[in-house]
Amino acid sequence: RMNMRMNIKQNNNNNATRTFTSSNSPTSYLKYWLSHKPLPPRYTLPWTFEMIYICIIFGCTGSSTMLLVRPAVSNLLKLEGTMKDGPWAYRVASVVVMFPVYPILLMTFGTIAGRHVYFRHFAVKMISRFGIPKGRLDPRYRGVTAKRAKEIDKEFRKW
C-alpha cells in the first residue's frame, strides 16, 4: 500500500495549496496509478477480489466495444444484420472493426481502473498475434535483456 500524506503550504498570497506526497516510492500519484501492482498470492481473499475487479474491467470493455462497433458497422458501412443471422459481410466487418477498438478500450478501462500495466500487457499480446512484433507495439514490453524478459514473463500472471 502507498501511504499518502497531504501537505498544505502557504504561498506568497497567503493562499494554501495542497500537494500529495508519499512516504513510499513512487512519489507521484500518477506514477502510482500507472505503476505495476503485483497480484496477491493465489486463492486468498485479496486475490479473489482482484480477480473479480479484473473480470469487471473485461466485462465493461466487451460491452462497450459492442456498443461502439454495432452502430459503426450499421451507420458508417451501411451494413444491416446480426452476428447470428448474418449476412456474412456484416459479420466480417464487425470483426474487422472490433479488432482495433477492443485493445484501445481495454487499455482505457484498465488505466482508469488503475491496472495500466496489466492491461497494457494483454493489449500488446492481443495485437501481436496478428504478426506485429511486441517490441514495436510497446518498447518497454521487450526492450530489456532476454534474461529480464523471462523474469517479466514469470512475474506476469493471468490469474
Number of C-alpha atoms within 10 A of each C-alpha: 5 12 9 14 11 10 12 12 11 10 9 6 6 8 10 12 10 11 10 12 16 16 10 12 12 14 14 13 15 10 11 16 17 17 16 14 14 12 16 15 11 11 9 10 11 13 15 15 12 15 17 12 14 19 12 12 19 18 13 14 22 17 11 16 21 15 11 14 20 21 15 17 22 16 11 9 11 10 18 15 15 14 14 8 9 12 13 13 13 21 18 13 17 21 14 13 16 19 15 14 18 23 22 15 18 24 22 18 19 21 18 13 15 18 22 20 20 22 22 20 15 15 21 20 17 16 17 15 10 9 7 13 15 20 14 13 15 14 11 11 18 17 13 13 9 10 8 12 15 13 11 14 10 9 11 15 10 9 13
